[in-house]
Amino acid sequence: MPSFRTGAVVALLEERRGLQRCEVAFDDVAGPERAYVLTELTGPVAVGDEVVLNTTAVELGLGSGGWHLVHWNLSRRTWRSPGPGQTMKLRYTSLQADVGSAEELHAGAVAESDDLDGVPVVVCGLHSQLPCVAAAVKHARPDLRLGYIMTDGGGLALAGSDLVAATRSAGLVDVSVTAGHAFGGDHEALNVASALVVARKVAGAEVIVVAMGPGSAGTATRLGFTALEVAPALDAAEALGGRPIAAVRFSLADPRLRHQGVSHHSRTALALLSRARATIGVPRGPFEARLRRDLDASGVADRHRLVSVPDPGVPQLLAAHGLQVTSMGRGPEDDPGFYAVAGAAGTVAATVAP
């Protein structure tokens, strides 16, 4: 069950569309603690405001980065920000909001549309794969318009992703669509299949990357992890006439046996549940033999198409854009295989894009 505390805003640290970061002081704590505000849901805060915070994740030591979340601003009695339509996200919660879906607002473009025109759709199991894929796509084909679909398998607020903000600023992501209960994209969609059509028909994407927001959840069980959503996303891409491409989760540095080499998240989604025949990029170089061996052993290679591509050099590409990307706390110098394999998916996408 959630934990809530009340404190006072003592400093504003950062502001961007949909997000504020601040420091909040509690009466019984020596120094201020960090919190962030999803302004699309609760409105902005100012120094001196008394706020109610959800402190649950920090108290449990979860991957929220040590930040509390502002639930309500007690310094105002009411707050209203009308949406553009009648579609609600976070339905039947105290934070349900009218976001106005692209299906409502662009009905003429998507009403009967179910064709992706053969565009490549790269499906990732981790949020941190997004900039790796995007950097490789733009390196190979700078002209391609790249659309990002954020699913609701992780964090729900697109504004809360520093990676999305950074990749947008760097010109690696051109447009965003938030699917399901994820919210805050340039366009809102009710599900991933519809988001794919919105990305293509409304946003004009020529390459689409699908990945959850930050905060992948897992339970060390066969099926209990959010990255299992990779399978139905690949299936939707193929059924709608796209070119499904799987960004494999790969690591030679993860201490957990189930995530060494090709992660069981990728093995399970691709070998057990995906009906689509996806393409998997295999970067030439030091990780190729292990990657192929794991894909063969798990049965993934029998069900999907492996394509050998040059290693795009993702760490150098990210550095050139001023991006610092970590995955599970590890950077390119700690786990270079992760970046090479994720980037290979982007290279494949650029190669097959119309």
CORGI-V648459 format. One line per field, one symbol per residue. ss: DSSP state (H for helix, E for strand, C for the rest). phi: phi as a letter, one per 30 degrees, with the letter a starting at -180 (. if undefined). burial: # if it has 24 or more other C-alpha atoms within 12 Angstrom, else .. A space follows every 10 residues. Layout:
ss = ???
phi = ???
burial = ???
//
This chain:
ss = CCCEEEEEEE EEEEEECCEE EEEEECCCCC CCEEEEEEHH HHCCCCCCCE EEEECHHHHH CCCCCCCEEE EEECCCCCCC CCCCCCCEEC CCCCCCEECC CHHHHCHHHH CCCCCCCCCE EEEECCCCHH HHHHHHHHHH CCCCCEEEEE ECCCCCEHHH CHHHHHHHHC CCCCEEEEEC CCECCCEEEC CHHHHHHHHH HHCCCCEEEE EECCCCCECC CCCCEHHHHH HHHHHHHHHC CCEEEEECCE ECCCCCHHHC EECHHHHHHH HHHCCCCCEE EEECCCCHHH HHHHHHHHCH HHHCEEEEEC CCCHHHHHHH CCCCCCECCE CCCCCHHHHH HHHHHHHHHH HHCC
phi = .dcbbcbcdc accabbeibb cbcbccdcbd bdbdbbbcdd cbidcbejdc bccdcddddd idddiicdbd cacddbdbab beddabdcch eicdcebdci dddddbeddb ecdbbciidd bccccbddde dddddddddd bedddccccc dcdbeccddd cdddeddddd idccabbcci cdbjddbcbd adeddddddd dccidcbbcc adddjecbbi cebdadddde ddddddeddc iccdbcdddb acbdddedcd ideddddddd dccdcdcccb dcddkdcddd ddddddddid ddcbccbdbd ddieeddddd cicccbbhic ceddbddedd dddddddeed dcde
burial = ....###### .#....#### ######.... ..######## ######..## #####..... ...#..#### ####...... ......###. ......#### ####.#...# ..######## ########## ########## #..####### ########## ########.. ########## ########## ########## ########## #######... ....###### ########## ########## ####...### ########## ####.##### ####..##.. ##.##..### #.######## ########.. #.######.. ##..###### ########## ###.
//
